[in-house]
Amino acid sequence: MPTIGRSRDRATPEASSNRRPATAAADPSRYGGQPPIPPAAGRASVSGARFALFFTIAAWLGYIVEQTMRVTSADLTARQVAETGVYLVLVTLLATSASAYLLARLGYFERTRSHRRVPRSTLDDHFDRVKPSMVVLVPSYKEEVRVVRYTLLSAALQEYPDLRIVLLIDDPPNPTDAVNQELLENARQLTKSVHEQLEQPRRRFEQALEQFDARMARHAFADEATLKVLANTYDEAAKWLDSTSEEFELEDHVDHFFQIEVTSRLSRDMRATADAARLAARDPNANISSTRVRQLYVRLVNTFQAEVTSFERKSFASLSHEPNKAMNLNSYIGLMGGSYAIVQSPAGPVLLDAEDGAPDLTIPDAEFLLTLDADSILLPEYCLRLVYEMGLEENSDVAVSQTPYSAFRGARSRIERIAGATTDIQHIAHQGSTQFGASFWVGANAVIRKSALMDLEKTSREGGFAIRTFISDRTVIEDTESSIELDSLGWRIYNYPERLSYSATPPDFGSLVIQRKRWANGGLVILPSLIRRIRRSKDGRPRIAMAALFLRTSYLASIAWSSIGIPLLLFYPFEGHLLSRMAILTALPYFWAMSSDLKRSGYRRRDIFRVYGLNLLLVPVNLMGTIESVVQAIGGQKMAFARTPKVGSRTVAPPAYVILPLVIMVWSAWTLRRDIQEEAYFHGAFAATNMVMMAYASVAFIGLNNIVVDVLISIRNFIYRPVQGESSREPLPDWASVIYVGNSPGDQGRPNAPLAVSLAAQDAFTGADTAQRVTKRSAGKRSTIEAGSSTKSAPRRSKATGSRTR
């Protein structure tokens, strides 16, 4: 979608160090994250959650009885009976969605009561014994460098012993316009910049660890001098973090958050450790073992030792170029643990197994993966705590562990703040679903056991190349579909019960449309997989619990039935008495619970009305996503993956999504007028509420000026279509298809291009090896002749017959 407005300056990594330093510290009360450990729910909260669920079910049953008695006791026409039946189904589906939220909320409360945080010393002891390797994969597509820098730094500063971070750059490798060239070059330089930024503290603390080992090799306990040196070393780490924090200009709430929750949080923790070490040094009764002190030195090394690099799959003709995040991840995962030769082909470089030769590219394997969106930030102990939890014996079947992300606080726009509120509410629902074994993988940030992904591996061939798929890309909600596949293989998804990750919320209506339409697309396509999972439970695999089945079904289908049900309630002239007091009572516990959860998450209770208005505004968006799901389910084709824009400018919304809310508002006003005339006051109140809330949402979340601008820009783009730029990839010469595939009558060679690339690359690779063997054999023969010759003439130099392209 096009963007308008003034973009934020895109600074190069080199220029970032010359930015104006922050003049004031960020305000934690406004911009800081929520407490990582949620307060334990009291008995009253748990009892209230149970009562809300019970009341909703009771009100729904009361409504069913009420309408059944009305139908059986009155002489109704066939149309009235049909309308009553449809209305009963709509109320039942909406009550199901409400009940699913209330059930998950109850599970969340129960988890807060049972969660106990693992002590830091226990974590250090564990990772002293085992050091499972981890690679962090950050998919990136035309991102702002400042946004990605925060993500990479939050991952690099994880206190994890064996960490490698890879920025998966998905930009076109040879852009033709200056803007995209600058974005690509900035992304390429960013990983080098972050890696070099960590080099100095890494070397300093590795040296400190070596000095400690040399000094305390035979000492069981640390003396006063050793503890003071430890304190000074931690002070150095805190100073480095403070100076790094000051390099970033505090432009928006994400800058503030990073300073508060990453660099300043680590700095405070380092200073607290330094102060504790000094106090222990003065206490004659403090007997701190050398083992524990060494663990504290190792912690410093681990915090700064991450390797940061990048990879571009689109630079290689042998990898999938499917324009979605799943295949960007799959391309790299499929290469892990291998060594490859880079061979030139008519369509660009190709990766082939290096076999016994010297590799041009080696990609290390890892026991765990962390997939991290380019606009997400992790708190410092994220990897440490989640991997520890997955290492416990009772969690050996956990494939994916995550903390469902929360929204950054302090948003400037109303729509970002309220959309962020819905994200924080979803955090509660996701955490509660784990209580009932109904978790779903949320792809913004997740630790994945690589062996579980291997169980999902599928191999296909495209143009002669083997394409390995692990994360499903059949739908645009790839993480949700993969959750069902993992569950069918006996793996679990686990939500760690803390808030340790945060991610950006779209700041304007246009970008929110892209995100929420993608979320609404795919649930119906995946639902049959859940049904098949139920059938397979009869073949010896554990059955899905009823609560888990209920929550999973609601998660996959609730957007669809709500997207269809709400427009029916808004536009179809149902009889007023169908919206009775009992129907209203089924919704009251849901709104009461959500308002309480908003307050619990740092918002205001009255924000529930703004959330309702935003959901009304998104009804056309969700409906379109549902329609696309139905089309995909019928046709079987993949839907185009639409990335959520992460730029500073405003994204233009399609005209339908800014005009349809106005249509709903006008229709609600007409319905209100009709209800007043017919004295259907309950239904009139419903119409009036929708009219007022839609009017508020249109003004507050889109803006009247933006509505006009978006419509005019869409009309202009419809009339004046821009000329498409030339492809950045070199065209395949016709001779390649003819030589390697053959020429059929009427065949221009182009359909065979992908296969020709594969065969040409393999031919070049084989030819290079043959040339090397011939050269070695010729050199061996010359040596034998020269050794037996009595003459002293200079040996002839053989000509190279070919070599592999590096």
Secondary structure, 3 states (H helix, E strand, C coil): CCEECCCCCCCCHHHHCCCCCCCCCCCHHHHCCCCCCCCCCCHHHHHHHHHHHHHHHHHHHHHHHHHHHHHHHCCCCHHHHHHHHHHHHHHHHHHHHHHHHHHHHHHHHHHHHHCCCCCHHHHHHHHHHCCCCEEEEEEECCCCHHHHHHHHHHHHCCCCCCEEEEEEECCCCCCCCHHHHHHHHHHHHHHHHHHHHHHHHHHHHHHHHHHHHHHHCCCCECCHHHHHHHHHHHHHHHHHHHHHHHCCCCCCHHHHHHHHHHHHHHHHHHHHHHHHHHHHHHCCCCCCEHHHHHHHHHHHHHHHCCEEEEECHHHCCCCCCCCCHHHHHHHHHHHCCEEEEEEEECCEEEEEECCCCCCCEEECCCCEEEEECCCEEECCCHHHHHHHHHHCHHHCCEEEEECCCEECCCCCCHHHHHHHHHHHHHHHHHHHHHHCCCCCCCCCEEEEEHHHHHHCCEEEEECCEEEEECCCCCCCCHHHHHHHHHHHCCCEEEECCCCCEEECCCCCHHHHHHHHHHHHCCHHHHHHHHHHHHHHHHHCCCCCCHHHHHHHHHHHHHHHHHHHHHHHHHHCCCCHHHCCHHHHHHHHHHHHHHHHHHHHCCCCCCHHHHHHHHHHHCHHHHHHHHHHHHHHHHHCCCCCCCCCCCCCCEECCCHHHHHHHHHHHHHHHHHHHHHHHHCCHHHHHHHHHHHHHHHHHHHHHHCHHHHHHHHHHHHHHHHCCCCCCCCCCCCCCHHHHHHHCCCCCCCCCHHHHHHHHHHHHHHHHHHHHHHHHHHHHHHHHHHHHHHHCCCCCCCCCCCCCCCCCC
